[in-house]
């Protein structure tokens, strides 16, 4: 066998190993799920259109959530709620559409069905570190709740919830409406009025109660039709993301440092209820909103 053939086979083997490692890493980490409106303001009689984006890099997407995974998709007005019926997949995005009849603010919320993973205690500990939850790992370790390394495998169950806001003309406000997701951001001031330099206060609810001293993240990218496709710009923007923590009432504040497409996101990990079919529950939540230039 010639030296050239050996070298070529060696390069091919190295490439195969690299691909396998990349795939393994992608399986270890999960992805956020965001709702991105095509437009944050539509005229009455028009149509609200949104993309469901799934990745670890806001607001890009790697794969489309299929409609069968949706537990509930609703549009909330100031005093009502309507199910979203128009759901489909386009490329790597979930697509949702809903008629915009009467004027007024809309809150759109989507809840995805939970999935389960069976893994070793060591794998679960790595998961906590990889997903940016070392404080949860430390807390549960102090409390003696983490499964012992070398013990029986555990079941981790995870579910995702996304919210955003859209204006239909100008009418009654809906931003304080609670959708009812197990983990949910609830704005305490109107996101539609945000300008560069303002501060947005939100309350984080976990199972209907304020999530106190919980870690979350916020960041933004420039508005534009390529925002969901430009991974280079998204990576630059992600480097400027900020970490926040809720206070004793479950409230956190984010300073709107620049105009653009903003998101807040968090995951909360907790022991599952006994007999529920899982050992640990992981809840993921996001909230997407716009901010204008001052």
C-alpha positions in Angstrom: 0.0 0.0 0.0 1.5 3.4 -1.0 2.3 6.1 1.5 -0.2 8.4 -0.3 -3.1 5.9 0.2 -2.2 5.4 3.9 -2.2 9.1 4.4 -5.5 9.6 2.7 -7.1 6.8 4.8 -5.7 8.3 7.9 -7.1 11.7 7.1 -10.5 10.1 6.4 -10.4 8.3 9.7 -9.5 11.5 11.6 -12.4 13.2 9.8 -14.8 10.4 10.9 -13.7 10.7 14.5 -14.1 14.5 14.4 -17.7 14.1 13.0 -18.5 11.5 15.7 -17.2 13.8 18.5 -19.2 16.7 17.1 -22.4 14.7 17.0 -21.8 13.4 20.5 -21.3 17.0 21.8 -24.5 18.1 20.1 -26.4 15.3 21.8 -25.1 16.3 25.2 -26.4 19.9 24.9 -29.9 20.9 24.3 -31.3 23.9 22.4 -33.5 26.8 23.2 -36.8 27.3 21.4 -37.8 30.8 20.4 -40.8 32.4 18.7 -39.7 35.1 16.2 -42.5 37.2 14.6 -42.0 38.1 11.0 -43.2 41.6 12.1 -43.9 42.9 15.6 -46.6 45.2 14.3 -49.4 44.3 11.9 -52.5 46.1 10.8 -55.9 45.0 11.9 -57.3 42.6 9.3 -53.8 41.3 8.5 -52.0 38.2 9.7 -49.6 37.4 12.5 -46.8 35.1 11.3 -44.1 33.6 13.4 -41.1 31.3 13.2 -40.3 28.7 15.8 -36.5 28.6 16.0 -34.5 25.9 17.7 -30.7 26.2 18.4 -28.2 27.3 21.0 -27.5 30.5 19.1 -30.3 33.2 19.1 -32.1 33.6 16.7 -30.8 31.0 14.3 -32.3 27.5 13.9 -30.8 24.1 13.2 -34.0 21.9 13.0 -37.7 22.4 12.9 -40.0 21.4 15.8 -42.7 19.3 14.2 -46.3 20.3 14.8 -47.1 17.0 16.7 -44.8 18.1 19.5 -47.0 21.2 20.3 -49.0 20.7 23.4 -50.6 24.1 23.1 -50.2 27.2 20.9 -52.3 30.2 21.9 -52.8 33.9 21.2 -53.8 35.9 24.2 -55.6 39.3 24.0 -56.3 41.6 26.9 -59.3 39.5 27.9 -59.3 36.3 25.8 -57.3 33.4 24.4 -57.6 31.6 21.0 -55.8 28.5 19.8 -53.4 28.8 16.8 -54.7 26.5 14.1 -52.3 27.3 11.3 -49.1 25.4 12.1 -46.6 23.9 9.6 -42.9 23.4 8.9 -40.8 25.4 6.4 -37.2 24.3 6.1 -35.6 24.3 9.6 -38.3 26.4 11.1 -41.7 25.8 12.7 -44.2 28.2 11.2 -47.3 29.6 12.9 -49.9 32.0 11.5 -53.0 33.6 13.0 -55.5 36.2 11.7 -55.1 39.7 13.3 -58.7 40.9 13.4 -59.4 43.4 16.2 -56.8 46.0 17.3 -54.8 45.3 20.5 -51.7 43.7 21.8 -51.2 40.0 21.5 -49.1 37.6 23.5 -48.3 34.4 21.7 -47.3 31.3 23.7 -46.2 27.8 22.6 -45.7 24.8 24.9 -43.8 21.8 23.6 -44.4 18.2 24.8 -41.8 16.9 27.3 -39.2 14.3 26.2 -37.2 12.0 28.4 -33.6 10.9 28.5 -32.2 7.9 30.5 -28.6 8.5 31.6 -26.1 7.8 34.3 -25.6 10.0 37.3 -22.3 11.2 35.9 -23.9 12.1 32.6 -26.6 14.1 34.5 -23.9 16.0 36.4 -22.1 16.8 33.1 -25.4 18.0 31.7 -25.9 20.4 34.5 -22.5 21.9 33.9 -22.8 22.0 30.1 -26.2 23.7 30.2 -24.9 26.5 32.5 -26.5 25.3 35.7 -23.5 24.7 38.0 -25.3 26.6 40.8 -28.2 24.1 40.6 -25.7 21.2 40.8 -24.0 22.8 43.8 -27.3 23.4 45.6 -28.6 19.9 45.0 -25.3 18.4 46.0 -25.3 20.3 49.3 -28.9 19.1 49.9 -27.9 15.5 49.2 -30.4 15.2 46.3 -28.0 14.5 43.4 -27.8 10.9 42.4 -24.6 9.3 43.6 -21.9 8.7 40.9 -21.9 5.0 40.1 -25.5 4.6 41.2 -28.5 3.6 39.1 -29.3 5.5 36.0 -31.9 8.3 36.2 -34.6 9.7 33.9 -34.3 13.3 33.0 -37.5 14.9 31.5 -37.3 18.2 29.6 -39.9 20.5 28.1 -39.8 23.9 26.4 -42.0 27.0 26.4 -41.8 30.2 24.3 -43.5 33.6 24.3 -43.4 36.7 22.3 -45.5 39.9 21.7 -47.1 41.4 18.6 -49.0 44.7 18.1 -52.2 44.7 16.0 -52.7 48.3 15.3 -53.0 50.0 18.7 -55.4 48.8 21.4 -55.7 47.2 24.8 -52.6 45.9 26.4 -52.0 42.2 27.1 -48.3 42.0 28.2 -49.2 41.1 31.8 -51.3 38.1 30.8 -50.1 34.8 32.1 -50.2 32.0 29.6 -49.8 29.3 32.2 -46.6 27.6 31.1 -44.8 25.6 33.9 -41.9 28.1 33.4 -42.8 31.6 32.1 -41.5 35.1 31.8 -44.2 37.8 32.6 -43.2 41.4 31.7 -44.1 44.0 34.3 -43.8 46.8 31.9 -45.0 47.1 28.3 -42.3 45.6 25.9 -43.9 47.6 23.0 -42.7 50.9 24.5 -39.0 49.8 25.0 -36.3 52.1 23.7 -32.5 51.9 23.9 -31.5 52.8 27.4 -34.8 51.6 29.0 -35.1 48.8 31.6 -37.5 45.9 31.3 -38.6 44.2 34.5 -40.0 40.7 34.2 -41.2 38.2 36.8 -40.2 34.6 36.3 -42.9 32.0 37.3 -42.1 28.4 38.0 -45.1 26.2 38.4 -47.2 29.3 39.0 -45.0 30.8 41.7 -42.2 33.4 41.6 -38.8 31.7 40.8 -36.6 33.4 43.4 -32.8 33.8 42.9 -33.0 32.1 39.5 -30.3 32.6 36.8 -31.3 33.8 33.4 -29.7 35.3 30.3 -30.6 38.2 27.9 -29.2 39.4 24.7 -30.0 40.8 21.3 -29.1 40.9 17.6 -29.7 43.6 15.0 -33.1 43.6 13.3 -33.3 42.5 9.7 -34.4 39.7 7.4 -31.1 37.9 7.7 -31.1 37.9 11.5 -32.2 34.2 11.7 -29.5 33.1 9.1 -26.4 35.1 9.9 -24.6 32.8 12.4 -21.5 35.0 12.4 -23.5 38.1 13.5 -25.3 35.9 16.0 -22.1 34.7 17.6 -20.8 38.2 17.9 -24.0 39.3 19.5 -24.0 36.3 21.9 -20.6 37.4 23.2 -22.4 40.5 24.6 -25.2 38.5 26.3 -25.7 39.4 30.0 -26.4 37.1 33.0 -29.1 38.1 35.4 -30.7 36.8 38.6 -34.2 37.2 39.9 -34.7 38.7 43.4 -36.7 37.4 46.4 -39.9 38.2 44.5 -38.9 36.4 41.3 -38.2 39.7 39.4 -35.2 40.5 37.2 -34.4 43.7 35.3 -32.5 43.9 32.0 -31.1 47.2 30.7 -31.9 47.6 27.0 -28.4 48.5 25.9 -29.0 48.7 22.2 -31.9 48.5 19.7 -32.8 45.2 18.1 -34.4 41.8 18.5 -34.1 40.8 22.1 -34.5 37.6 24.0 -34.6 36.4 27.6 -34.1 32.7 28.3 -33.6 30.4 31.3 -33.7 26.8 32.3 -34.7 25.5 35.7 -34.0 22.1 37.0 -35.8 20.4 39.8 -36.5 17.0 41.2 -39.6 15.5 39.6 -42.7 14.5 41.6 -42.5 10.9 42.8 -44.4 8.6 40.6 -44.4 11.0 37.6 -42.2 8.8 35.4 -39.1 10.9 35.8 -36.4 11.6 38.4 -35.6 15.2 37.3 -37.5 17.8 35.4 -35.8 20.5 33.2 -38.0 23.4 32.2 -36.8 25.8 29.4 -38.4 29.2 28.8 -37.8 32.1 26.4 -39.3 35.5 25.7 -38.7 37.5 22.5 -39.4 41.2 22.2 -38.3 44.3 20.1 -36.5 47.4 21.2 -36.4 50.6 19.2 -33.7 53.2 18.8 -34.0 56.1 21.2 
